[in-house]
């Protein structure tokens, strides 16, 4: 018997007010759309020697959506990338402080993405920037950046509240993988 968790079994979601299944379903739908768009382009190119140039436009937008949805899931589930070696060397209070500082840094970073992404969307709207493949307004694609960054901030704030309310220190062991 091993004391380590089975890597094939997904870790249990943390107790959150807004279910993580929202982001999971949206991410799965975006990945499925990405696969179908790419498959359609490959089949069309193979059968007709003609590539649908606009598929790259949709693919890039969907990759940004999947990335930000994944960031929200990782933040809420406390699975974001971190260097646990140094935090593991700290006493329990220091580990908790490191967790709070890291979460605050996440909130600040995604706050910058909201601010700068909103400015970018406004500039693209104001200057009527169009996408290269379809000629659609570019701001439609770019709007996902500040909107989903706000969702990540919400997940980070929820995580911060859970850390501050918890009596336990963060359970990260520098020896065991997350």
Helices and strands as residue ranges (DSSP letters): H 21-48, H 54-76, H 84-89, H 92-126, H 139-165
